[in-house]
C-alpha cells in the first residue's frame, strides 16, 4: 500500500497523518496534497528569489504550516531538508522584524521536531547565526534604553529553536563554541553567567560515540572540576547542573560519574534548603539558586545502574535523610517546598491537601 502511494505521489512521504486514510474522500487526498505542495514550493521559491518577505514569503510559509496540519509531513526527505535550510536562512536574516522571525521560527521548530525523520548525515546546520541572533535579542544593548522592544515570548521561542537545531550542529561546532566563550569564564565577573548559559543551551551532547573526542570530552573535565570547586552556590551553577543532566541522559554508559556521585547528592540535598544543625540554620530559598528538580531527576535517573551500584545507595540515603521532614507532626515551610518539588518530578493526581502524603508515599 505504501509502495502504491509512493508511486502515485512520485516520492516516499516522510510522515503523513495515518487517520486521513479513514476519511470518506481518502482516495482523492494524494492528488489534492500533491497539487497544494507543488504550489507552495513554486510560489515560496519565487517569493524568496524576489526577496519579497511580505506578503510573499510569510503568506506561503503559513500555507506550508497549514499543509502540515492537514497532511502531516507528506513530502520527500529532500524537500524536508530544503524546507529546513530555507527557513533557517530566513530566520537568521539580520534585523528581521521580530514578529516575522517568531512565526518563521515556530514553523522551523515544527519541521525539526521529529528527530527520527532526519539524521546528522541528512542535515547539518551552522550554529553561529543562531548564536548571533540569540545574542542580539536576549543581550540587546538598546532594549533597556527603549530603542527596541521584544515580546516576552521571544526568549522561549529562541531557546526551543536552538534545542531543536542542536543535534544537527557540525562535529567541529563544540571546539568553535569553546574558543568563542572560554574567554568569558571568569568567576568574579558577570560574564560567567553569560558563558555558562551559552554552554548549557548550545553545546551538542548527542554526537555518536566515535566523535566523543570532538564533543563532550573537550569540556567535561574542565566544567565538572569548576562545579566541584565552587561552594557558594552562584547563579550560574544551575545552568551547569542542567548541562550535566542533559549530558548524562544523552550518553548513558559512556561517562564515569562514580568519582562525582557523592558530591552530586550532597549538592542536591543542600539545594533542598532544609534546616540543619542545633541552630536550625537555613538560608532563604531564593538566594540559594536551588536546582531545577526536573533536571536533577533526569541526572540521577541517568546515573542509576552500572557495576558499582553507588547511585542507588546514595539515592536511598537521600530519601532516608529527608523522609522525616514529611512527617505530619513536623511543621515548617519546607513541607510545601519539598512536596512541590517532588510532585513536579513525579506527577500524580491529587489535590493540594494530600500532596504531602503522596510525596511521603513516593519517598518510602
C-alpha positions as CSV (number, residue, x, y, z in Angstrom):
1,X,0.0,0.0,0.0
2,X,2.8,2.4,0.8
3,X,4.6,1.5,-2.4
4,X,1.4,2.2,-4.4
5,X,1.1,5.6,-2.6
6,X,4.7,6.5,-3.3
7,X,4.3,5.5,-7.0
8,X,1.3,7.8,-7.2
9,X,3.0,10.7,-5.4
10,X,6.4,10.3,-7.0
11,X,8.2,10.2,-3.6
12,X,8.2,8.5,-0.3
13,X,6.5,10.7,2.2
14,X,8.3,11.5,5.4
15,X,5.4,11.0,7.8
16,X,1.8,11.6,6.8
17,X,-1.3,11.6,9.1
18,X,-2.5,8.0,9.1
19,X,-6.0,8.9,10.2
20,X,-6.6,10.7,6.9
21,X,-6.9,7.2,5.3
22,X,-10.2,6.8,7.3
23,X,-11.8,9.8,5.6
24,X,-14.6,9.1,3.1
25,X,-12.7,11.0,0.4
26,X,-9.3,9.4,1.2
27,X,-8.8,8.3,-2.4
28,X,-8.6,12.0,-3.5
29,X,-6.2,13.2,-0.8
30,X,-2.9,12.2,-2.6
31,X,-3.7,14.2,-5.7
32,X,-5.0,17.1,-3.7
33,X,-1.9,17.2,-1.4
34,X,0.5,16.9,-4.4
35,X,-1.2,19.9,-6.1
36,X,-1.0,22.1,-2.9
37,X,2.6,21.1,-2.2
38,X,3.8,21.9,-5.7
39,X,2.0,25.3,-5.5
40,X,3.7,26.0,-2.1
41,X,7.1,25.1,-3.4
42,X,6.9,27.1,-6.6
43,X,5.5,30.2,-5.0
44,X,7.7,30.1,-1.9
45,X,10.8,29.8,-4.1
46,X,9.6,32.6,-6.3
47,X,9.0,34.9,-3.3
48,X,12.4,34.2,-1.9
49,X,14.1,34.9,-5.3
50,X,12.2,38.3,-5.5
51,X,13.1,39.0,-1.8
52,X,9.5,39.6,-1.1
53,X,9.3,38.9,2.7
54,X,5.9,40.5,3.0
55,X,3.5,39.3,1.8
56,X,5.0,36.6,-0.4
57,X,7.3,34.6,2.0
58,X,5.0,35.0,5.0
59,X,1.9,34.0,3.1
60,X,3.4,30.8,1.6
61,X,5.1,29.8,4.8
62,X,1.7,30.0,6.5
63,X,0.3,27.9,3.7
64,X,3.1,25.3,4.4
65,X,2.2,25.4,8.1
66,X,-1.5,24.7,7.2
67,X,-0.4,21.9,4.9
68,X,1.5,20.2,7.7
69,X,-1.5,20.5,10.0
70,X,-3.8,18.9,7.4
71,X,-1.5,16.3,5.8
72,X,1.5,15.9,8.2
73,X,5.0,15.8,6.8
74,X,3.8,14.5,3.5
75,X,6.8,15.4,1.4
76,X,10.1,13.8,0.4
77,X,13.2,13.8,2.6
78,X,14.9,16.0,0.0
79,X,12.1,18.6,0.3
80,X,12.1,18.3,4.1
81,X,15.8,19.2,4.2
82,X,15.4,22.0,1.7
83,X,12.4,23.5,3.7
84,X,14.5,23.4,6.8
85,X,17.6,25.1,5.2
86,X,15.4,27.8,3.6
87,X,13.6,28.6,6.8
88,X,16.9,28.6,8.8
89,X,18.2,31.2,6.4
90,X,15.0,33.3,6.7
91,X,15.0,33.2,10.5
92,X,18.6,34.4,10.7
93,X,18.2,37.3,8.4
94,X,19.7,40.3,10.2
95,X,17.3,43.0,11.5
96,X,14.2,40.9,10.5
97,X,11.1,42.1,12.3
98,X,10.6,40.1,15.5
99,X,7.0,39.0,14.8
100,X,8.1,37.6,11.4
101,X,11.1,35.9,13.0
102,X,8.9,34.3,15.6
103,X,6.4,33.0,13.0
104,X,9.2,31.5,10.8
105,X,10.9,30.1,13.9
106,X,7.8,28.2,15.1
107,X,7.4,26.6,11.6
108,X,11.1,25.7,11.6
109,X,10.7,24.1,15.1
110,X,7.7,22.1,13.7
111,X,9.9,20.8,10.8
112,X,12.7,19.8,13.1
113,X,10.6,18.3,15.8
114,X,10.6,14.7,14.6
115,X,14.2,13.7,15.2
116,X,13.7,10.2,13.8
117,X,13.0,11.5,10.3
118,X,16.4,13.2,9.8
119,X,19.8,12.1,10.8
120,X,23.1,14.0,11.1
121,X,24.0,12.6,7.7
122,X,20.9,14.2,6.1
123,X,21.2,17.7,7.6
124,X,23.9,20.0,9.0
125,X,23.1,23.4,10.4
126,X,25.6,26.2,11.4
127,X,25.5,27.3,15.0
128,X,26.9,30.8,14.7
129,X,23.9,32.5,13.0
130,X,21.7,31.2,15.8
131,X,24.2,32.5,18.4
132,X,24.3,35.9,16.8
133,X,20.5,36.1,16.7
134,X,20.3,34.9,20.3
135,X,22.9,37.4,21.5
136,X,21.4,40.3,19.5
137,X,17.9,39.8,21.1
138,X,18.4,38.5,24.6
139,X,21.5,40.6,25.3
140,X,20.4,43.7,23.5
141,X,22.3,46.9,24.4
142,X,19.5,49.1,23.2
143,X,16.3,47.5,24.6
144,X,16.8,49.0,28.1
145,X,17.0,52.4,26.5
146,X,13.6,52.0,24.9
147,X,15.1,51.9,21.4
148,X,14.0,48.3,20.8
149,X,11.1,46.2,22.1
150,X,11.0,42.5,22.2
151,X,7.9,40.4,23.3
152,X,8.2,38.2,26.4
153,X,7.6,35.1,24.3
154,X,10.7,35.6,22.1
155,X,13.1,34.0,24.7
156,X,11.3,30.7,24.9
157,X,10.9,30.6,21.1
158,X,14.6,31.2,20.6
159,X,15.7,28.6,23.2
160,X,13.3,26.0,21.7
161,X,14.7,26.7,18.3
162,X,18.3,26.2,19.5
163,X,17.4,22.9,21.2
164,X,15.8,21.6,18.0
165,X,18.7,22.7,15.8
166,X,21.4,21.5,18.3
167,X,21.5,17.8,17.1
168,X,22.4,19.0,13.6
169,X,25.4,21.2,14.5
170,X,28.7,20.1,12.8
171,X,31.3,17.9,14.6
172,X,33.6,20.9,14.8
173,X,31.0,23.1,16.5
174,X,32.0,22.2,20.1
175,X,35.6,23.4,19.6
176,X,34.4,26.6,17.9
177,X,32.0,27.3,20.8
178,X,34.7,26.7,23.4
179,X,37.1,29.1,21.5
180,X,34.3,31.7,21.5
181,X,33.1,31.5,25.1
182,X,36.1,30.3,27.1
183,X,37.5,33.9,27.5
184,X,34.2,34.8,29.4
185,X,34.8,32.2,32.1
186,X,35.8,34.4,35.0
187,X,34.0,33.5,38.3
188,X,34.5,37.1,39.6
189,X,32.8,38.7,36.6
190,X,29.2,38.9,35.3
191,X,30.3,37.4,32.0
192,X,30.5,34.0,33.8
193,X,26.7,33.8,33.9
194,X,26.5,34.6,30.2
195,X,29.2,32.0,29.2
196,X,27.6,29.1,31.2
197,X,24.2,29.9,29.9
198,X,25.5,29.7,26.3
199,X,27.3,26.4,27.1
200,X,24.0,25.0,28.6
201,X,22.0,26.0,25.6
202,X,24.3,25.4,22.6
203,X,26.8,22.6,23.4
204,X,25.8,19.4,21.5
205,X,25.7,16.2,23.6
206,X,24.3,13.7,21.0
207,X,27.3,13.1,18.9
208,X,27.9,9.4,18.0
209,X,30.5,7.5,20.2
210,X,33.2,7.7,17.5
211,X,33.0,11.6,17.7
212,X,33.0,11.9,21.5
213,X,36.6,13.2,21.3
214,X,35.2,16.1,19.4
215,X,32.3,16.6,21.7
216,X,31.9,16.5,25.5
217,X,35.4,15.1,26.1
218,X,36.7,18.6,25.1
219,X,35.0,20.3,28.0
220,X,33.7,17.8,30.6
221,X,36.7,17.6,32.9
222,X,37.1,21.4,32.9
223,X,33.4,22.1,33.7
224,X,32.9,19.3,36.3
225,X,36.0,20.4,38.2
226,X,34.7,24.0,38.1
227,X,31.4,22.8,39.5
228,X,33.2,20.8,42.3
229,X,35.5,23.6,43.2
230,X,32.8,26.3,43.7
231,X,31.0,26.1,47.0
232,X,29.0,29.3,47.3
233,X,26.1,28.4,45.0
234,X,26.5,31.1,42.4
235,X,23.6,31.8,40.0
236,X,25.4,30.1,37.0
237,X,25.7,26.8,38.9
238,X,22.1,25.9,38.0
239,X,22.9,26.1,34.3
240,X,25.9,23.8,34.8
241,X,23.6,21.2,36.5
242,X,21.2,21.4,33.6
243,X,24.0,20.8,31.1
244,X,25.3,17.8,33.1
245,X,21.8,16.3,33.3
246,X,21.4,16.5,29.6
247,X,24.9,15.1,29.0
248,X,24.3,12.2,31.3
249,X,20.9,11.4,29.7
250,X,22.3,11.5,26.2
251,X,25.4,9.5,26.9
252,X,24.4,6.7,29.4
253,X,27.3,4.3,29.9
254,X,29.9,6.4,28.2
255,X,30.9,8.6,31.2
256,X,32.3,7.5,34.6
257,X,30.3,9.5,37.1
258,X,31.4,7.4,40.1
259,X,34.0,9.9,41.5
260,X,31.4,12.7,41.5
261,X,28.3,10.8,42.7
262,X,28.7,11.6,46.5
263,X,29.3,15.3,45.6
264,X,26.2,15.3,43.3
265,X,23.9,14.0,46.1
266,X,25.4,16.3,48.7
267,X,24.7,19.3,46.4
268,X,21.2,18.1,45.7
269,X,20.5,17.8,49.4
270,X,21.9,21.2,50.0
271,X,19.8,22.6,47.2
272,X,16.6,21.4,49.0
273,X,17.5,24.1,51.6
274,X,16.4,22.1,54.7
275,X,17.1,23.4,58.3
276,X,20.1,21.6,59.8
277,X,22.1,21.7,63.0
278,X,21.2,22.7,66.5
279,X,20.7,26.3,65.5
280,X,18.4,25.2,62.6
281,X,20.4,27.4,60.2
282,X,18.7,27.9,56.9
283,X,19.5,30.3,54.1
284,X,16.5,31.9,52.3
285,X,15.4,29.7,49.4
286,X,15.6,32.2,46.6
287,X,19.2,33.3,47.5
288,X,20.4,29.7,47.2
289,X,19.5,29.4,43.5
290,X,18.1,25.9,44.1
291,X,18.4,23.3,41.3
292,X,15.6,22.7,38.9
293,X,14.2,19.4,40.3
294,X,13.2,18.1,36.8
295,X,16.9,18.3,35.7
296,X,18.0,16.7,39.0
297,X,15.6,13.8,38.4
298,X,16.9,13.4,34.9
299,X,20.5,13.4,36.1
300,X,20.0,11.0,38.9
301,X,17.9,8.6,36.8
302,X,20.6,8.6,34.1
303,X,23.2,7.5,36.7
304,X,21.3,4.5,38.0
305,X,22.7,1.1,37.3
306,X,26.3,0.2,36.4
307,X,28.7,-2.1,38.2
308,X,29.2,0.0,41.4
309,X,25.5,0.5,42.3
310,X,26.7,3.6,44.1
311,X,23.9,5.8,42.8
312,X,21.2,3.6,44.2
313,X,22.8,3.6,47.7
314,X,23.2,7.4,47.6
315,X,19.6,7.8,46.4
316,X,18.3,5.6,49.3
317,X,20.4,7.7,51.7
318,X,18.9,10.9,50.3
319,X,15.4,9.7,50.7
320,X,16.1,8.5,54.2
321,X,17.5,11.8,55.2
322,X,14.5,13.9,54.0
323,X,11.7,11.5,55.0
324,X,11.4,12.9,58.5
325,X,10.6,16.3,57.1
326,X,7.4,14.9,55.7
327,X,6.2,13.5,59.0
328,X,2.7,15.0,59.8
329,X,4.0,16.2,63.2
330,X,6.7,18.3,61.5
331,X,5.9,21.9,60.8
332,X,7.7,24.3,58.5
333,X,7.8,25.9,55.1
334,X,9.9,23.0,53.8
335,X,6.7,20.9,53.8
336,X,5.3,22.9,50.9
337,X,8.7,23.3,49.1
338,X,9.6,19.6,49.1
339,X,6.1,18.5,48.2
340,X,6.1,20.9,45.3
341,X,9.5,19.8,44.1
342,X,8.7,16.1,44.2
343,X,5.2,16.5,42.8
344,X,6.7,18.3,39.8
345,X,9.2,15.4,39.4
346,X,6.6,12.6,40.0
347,X,3.2,13.8,38.7
348,X,0.2,12.3,40.5
349,X,-3.4,13.1,40.6
350,X,-4.2,14.7,43.9
351,X,-5.4,17.9,45.4
352,X,-3.3,20.3,47.4
353,X,-4.4,18.9,50.8
354,X,-2.9,15.4,50.1
355,X,0.2,16.5,48.2
356,X,2.4,16.0,51.4
357,X,1.2,12.4,51.9
358,X,1.6,11.4,48.3
359,X,5.1,12.7,48.4
360,X,5.7,10.7,51.5
361,X,4.5,7.6,49.8
362,X,6.8,8.4,46.9
363,X,9.8,8.7,49.2
364,X,9.0,5.5,51.1
